[in-house]
Amino acid sequence: MADTDAPSLNTDTKVEAAMALFEKSQMPVLPILSTGGHPVLVGALHERDVLLAYNRELERLRAEEHGEEPRRP
């Protein structure tokens, strides 16, 4: 039986809410559960992946503001 009090995300969770849950739970990976009746595991989100995507977006915005081409990963 699954622990229903364990921290988890669902498919509708916004990035800001996910980041807050990463900070609160101190877990590096959070499960993603389906919404609706009986929750089913549909994936996992790694905090590292969210931070990397956030950093790429900051770099893209910085380059755009300075009229530069964004760096390729």
FENZIKA-V608046 format. One line per field, one symbol per residue. ss: DSSP state (H for helix, E for strand, L for the rest). phi: phi as a letter, one per 30 degrees, with the letter a starting at -180 (. if undefined). A space follows every 50 residues. Layout:
# FENZIKA-V608046
ss: ???
phi: ???
This chain:
# FENZIKA-V608046
ss: LLLLLLLEEELLLLHHHHHHHHHHHLLLEEEEELLLLLLLEEEEEEHHHH HHHHHHHHHHHHHHHLLLLLLLL
phi: .dddcddacbdcddeddddddedddhcdbbdccdcjecdbdclbcceedd dddddddddddddddcicddddd
